[in-house]
Amino acid sequence: MLNIFKTIKFLYSHPLTKGKSFAVLVKFFSWQFSNLFLNSKKIFSWVNESKLIMRKGETSVTGNYYNGLMEYEDMMFLLHTIKQEDVFIDVGANSGVYSVLASKVVGSRVIAFEPINETFKRLLDNININRVSHKVKAISKGVGSKPGQLYFTNDHDTTNKVSNINEENTSIVSITTLDNEIDIETDASLFLKIDVEGFEMEVLKGAKELFNSGKVFLIIIELNGSGEEFGYTDNDIHMLISSYGFKPISYNPKKREVYEINSPKEFGNTIYVKNVDQVINLCMEAESVLIHSAFNEVI
């Protein structure tokens, strides 16, 4: 019951659907009711020509169905900055919502990492329904500081992670590094998203060559204290990212305004960029997108 109240609060406060609360609640309760007796599946139009497949319990997708863009600021910043000639690296792709934005909406090349077998199948489903398999290289591996194998939880939906203790419902997963997988000889700018439930520092430690190449244009990374399970604070991760010349920013998509901030955000993702003036220009010049699931909002 507490989760339902938290979800309803999120639906009411979302910037894309304020003033449309009744319509959003109808979406929410209709989907919940359809799943009472059936494991329902729904395909819905999302941003521009893209689509997503939604299944019961798949919170990384349902939030985009209810409100348009679940991670509104971060998703719009990606759409307003990435270009067709760039490469998007999606570490912890889950069902592939960010990968779909980059590959289908923008037309960028994507390298997506997702280690959990069932989730990887959902990633492939969303790639295939959008007909972007030629744009997306999907890799069924985890990412860390060195190649090897690790145990992952496999029954936590969007929050599956490296298992640091002797837990039930775990699977052994092959681990690679970004330095092993990403070609730094490319002329493309690299856009990096990391969402690995506390394992972010290990991912960064396995990407020294990538960061030293100067090819990484921006980073979207989840910092919410979960790294402490693996011995790292958010400030440790912030300091490492800052050592490569990146600065944290906040973004107002409707005004297309970029603000420098002093530290990582306490909740959700933090966006890091090197050249604030450059991203301001990109955001101002970017084409608007049509978000069907936000009642045809154009931003």
Secondary structure in CASP SS format (residue, H / E / C, confidence):
PFRMAT SS
TARGET T0000
AUTHOR 0000-0000-0000
METHOD secondary structure of the structure
MODEL  1
M C 1.00
L H 1.00
N H 1.00
I H 1.00
F H 1.00
K H 1.00
T H 1.00
I H 1.00
K H 1.00
F H 1.00
L H 1.00
Y H 1.00
S H 1.00
H C 1.00
P C 1.00
L C 1.00
T C 1.00
K C 1.00
G C 1.00
K C 1.00
S H 1.00
F H 1.00
A H 1.00
V H 1.00
L H 1.00
V H 1.00
K H 1.00
F H 1.00
F H 1.00
S H 1.00
W H 1.00
Q H 1.00
F H 1.00
S H 1.00
N C 1.00
L C 1.00
F C 1.00
L C 1.00
N C 1.00
S C 1.00
K E 1.00
K E 1.00
I E 1.00
F E 1.00
S E 1.00
W C 1.00
V E 1.00
N C 1.00
E C 1.00
S C 1.00
K E 1.00
L E 1.00
I E 1.00
M E 1.00
R E 1.00
K C 1.00
G C 1.00
E C 1.00
T H 1.00
S H 1.00
V H 1.00
T H 1.00
G H 1.00
N H 1.00
Y H 1.00
Y H 1.00
N H 1.00
G C 1.00
L C 1.00
M C 1.00
E C 1.00
Y H 1.00
E H 1.00
D H 1.00
M H 1.00
M H 1.00
F H 1.00
L H 1.00
L H 1.00
H H 1.00
T H 1.00
I C 1.00
K C 1.00
Q C 1.00
E C 1.00
D C 1.00
V E 1.00
F E 1.00
I E 1.00
D E 1.00
V E 1.00
G C 1.00
A C 1.00
N C 1.00
S C 1.00
G C 1.00
V H 1.00
Y H 1.00
S H 1.00
V H 1.00
L H 1.00
A H 1.00
S H 1.00
K H 1.00
V H 1.00
V H 1.00
G C 1.00
S C 1.00
R E 1.00
V E 1.00
I E 1.00
A E 1.00
F E 1.00
E C 1.00
P C 1.00
I C 1.00
N H 1.00
E H 1.00
T H 1.00
F H 1.00
K H 1.00
R H 1.00
L H 1.00
L H 1.00
D H 1.00
N H 1.00
I H 1.00
N H 1.00
I H 1.00
N C 1.00
R C 1.00
V C 1.00
S C 1.00
H C 1.00
K C 1.00
V E 1.00
K E 1.00
A E 1.00
I E 1.00
S C 1.00
K C 1.00
G E 1.00
V E 1.00
G C 1.00
S C 1.00
K C 1.00
P C 1.00
G E 1.00
Q E 1.00
L E 1.00
Y E 1.00
F E 1.00
T E 1.00
N C 1.00
D C 1.00
H C 1.00
D H 1.00
T H 1.00
T H 1.00
N C 1.00
K C 1.00
V E 1.00
S C 1.00
N C 1.00
I C 1.00
N C 1.00
E C 1.00
E C 1.00
N C 1.00
T E 1.00
S E 1.00
I E 1.00
V E 1.00
S E 1.00
I E 1.00
T E 1.00
T C 1.00
L H 1.00
D H 1.00
N H 1.00
E H 1.00
I C 1.00
D C 1.00
I C 1.00
E C 1.00
T C 1.00
D C 1.00
A C 1.00
S C 1.00
L E 1.00
F E 1.00
L E 1.00
K E 1.00
I E 1.00
D C 1.00
V C 1.00
E C 1.00
G C 1.00
F C 1.00
E H 1.00
M H 1.00
E H 1.00
V H 1.00
L H 1.00
K H 1.00
G C 1.00
A C 1.00
K H 1.00
E H 1.00
L H 1.00
F H 1.00
N H 1.00
S C 1.00
G C 1.00
K C 1.00
V E 1.00
F E 1.00
L E 1.00
I E 1.00
I E 1.00
I E 1.00
E E 1.00
L C 1.00
N C 1.00
G C 1.00
S H 1.00
G H 1.00
E H 1.00
E H 1.00
F H 1.00
G C 1.00
Y C 1.00
T C 1.00
D H 1.00
N H 1.00
D H 1.00
I H 1.00
H H 1.00
M H 1.00
L H 1.00
I H 1.00
S H 1.00
S H 1.00
Y C 1.00
G C 1.00
F C 1.00
K E 1.00
P E 1.00
I E 1.00
S E 1.00
Y E 1.00
N E 1.00
P C 1.00
K C 1.00
K C 1.00
R C 1.00
E E 1.00
V E 1.00
Y E 1.00
E E 1.00
I C 1.00
N C 1.00
S C 1.00
P C 1.00
K C 1.00
E C 1.00
F C 1.00
G C 1.00
N E 1.00
T E 1.00
I E 1.00
Y E 1.00
V E 1.00
K C 1.00
N C 1.00
V H 1.00
D H 1.00
Q H 1.00
V H 1.00
I H 1.00
N H 1.00
L H 1.00
C H 1.00
M H 1.00
E H 1.00
A C 1.00
E C 1.00
S C 1.00
V C 1.00
L E 1.00
I E 1.00
H H 1.00
S H 1.00
A H 1.00
F C 1.00
N C 1.00
E E 1.00
V E 1.00
I C 1.00
END
